[in-house]
Amino acid sequence: MYGQVVENMLKFSDSAIQMQHDLFKKWVSLFPAFTPTTAAATGAPADPMTYPKKGLEIIGELIQKECEALERHFKVGMRNIEDACQLVKAKDADELRAKTAEIWQRSVEAIRQASETRVRDFKYAASKWTDVVTKGAA
């Protein structure tokens, strides 16, 4: 009985994958740039599955850049926390005010840089995807 359940699940998953593949091909064929005749004229691949593969590569690269940016952002945050813990060693109010302002400025600068990095990386990924769609996945 267990074997029959597993066999039925395998058949179901195979048919679901095939249906999704067929649906994707049908959906992509609605766009003239993806049809085999226009693909040959534009240099785009005739197989529509090339685009999701290239898209996964682009998304993977974007996620890798996001991880690196987060790591840099966390390092700056940890440094600011460590410096904030050292504020108790300030000798007077002026020194406390100066150190607090310095930590605040570093925090704001780190947030600004992180935001700019995310926007830049997203623009880069969007331009790569636009190139893939218009020129074909090479």
C-alpha positions in Angstrom: 0.0 0.0 0.0 2.8 2.4 0.9 4.5 1.7 -2.4 1.3 2.5 -4.3 1.0 5.8 -2.5 4.6 6.7 -3.4 4.1 5.7 -7.0 0.9 7.8 -7.3 2.7 10.8 -5.7 5.6 10.4 -8.3 3.1 10.3 -11.1 1.3 13.3 -9.8 4.4 15.3 -9.3 5.7 14.4 -12.8 2.4 15.4 -14.4 2.4 18.7 -12.4 5.9 19.5 -13.5 5.0 18.7 -17.1 1.8 20.8 -16.9 3.8 23.8 -15.5 6.4 23.4 -18.3 3.7 23.3 -21.0 1.9 26.3 -19.4 5.1 28.3 -19.3 5.8 27.5 -23.0 2.3 28.5 -23.9 2.6 31.7 -21.9 6.0 32.6 -23.4 4.7 31.9 -26.9 2.2 34.8 -26.4 5.2 37.2 -26.5 6.5 37.7 -30.1 10.1 38.0 -29.0 10.0 34.4 -27.7 8.5 32.6 -30.6 11.0 30.4 -32.6 10.6 32.4 -35.8 11.3 35.8 -34.1 13.9 34.2 -31.8 16.0 33.3 -34.9 15.7 36.8 -36.2 16.6 38.5 -32.9 19.2 36.0 -31.8 17.2 35.0 -28.8 17.1 31.3 -27.9 14.1 29.3 -29.2 13.8 27.3 -26.0 11.9 29.5 -23.5 13.4 27.6 -20.5 16.7 29.4 -21.2 15.2 32.6 -19.7 14.3 31.1 -16.3 17.8 29.6 -16.0 19.4 32.9 -16.8 17.0 34.7 -14.5 18.0 32.3 -11.6 21.7 33.2 -12.3 20.9 36.9 -12.1 18.9 36.5 -8.9 21.6 34.4 -7.4 24.1 37.1 -8.2 21.8 39.7 -6.7 21.4 37.7 -3.5 25.1 37.2 -3.2 25.7 41.0 -3.4 22.9 41.5 -0.9 24.6 39.1 1.6 27.9 41.0 1.2 26.2 44.3 1.7 24.5 43.0 4.8 27.7 41.7 6.2 29.3 45.2 5.7 26.3 46.8 7.3 26.4 44.5 10.3 30.1 45.1 10.8 29.5 48.9 11.0 26.6 48.3 13.3 28.7 46.2 15.7 31.4 48.8 15.7 28.8 51.5 16.5 27.4 49.3 19.4 31.0 48.8 20.7 31.7 52.5 20.5 28.3 53.3 22.2 29.3 51.0 25.1 32.4 53.0 25.5 30.5 56.3 26.0 30.4 55.7 29.8 34.1 56.5 29.7 33.5 60.1 28.6 35.1 62.6 30.9 32.6 65.4 30.4 29.4 66.4 28.6 31.2 67.9 25.6 33.2 64.7 25.0 30.0 62.6 25.4 28.1 64.9 22.9 31.0 64.7 20.4 31.3 60.9 20.5 27.5 60.5 20.4 27.3 62.7 17.3 30.1 60.8 15.7 28.4 57.4 16.3 25.1 58.9 15.0 26.8 60.2 11.8 28.4 56.8 11.1 25.1 55.1 11.6 23.3 57.5 9.2 26.1 57.1 6.6 26.0 53.3 6.9 22.2 53.4 6.3 22.7 55.7 3.3 25.4 53.5 1.8 23.4 50.4 2.3 20.3 51.9 0.6 22.4 53.2 -2.3 24.1 49.8 -2.7 20.7 48.0 -2.8 19.3 50.4 -5.4 22.5 50.1 -7.5 22.5 46.3 -7.3 18.8 46.1 -8.3 19.4 48.5 -11.2 22.3 46.3 -12.4 20.2 43.1 -12.1 17.3 44.8 -13.9 19.5 45.9 -16.8 21.0 42.4 -17.1 17.5 40.9 -17.2 16.5 43.5 -19.8 19.6 42.5 -21.9 18.6 38.8 -21.6 15.0 39.5 -22.8 15.9 41.8 -25.6 19.2 40.3 -26.8 18.7 36.7 -25.8 20.4 34.6 -23.1 24.0 34.1 -24.3 
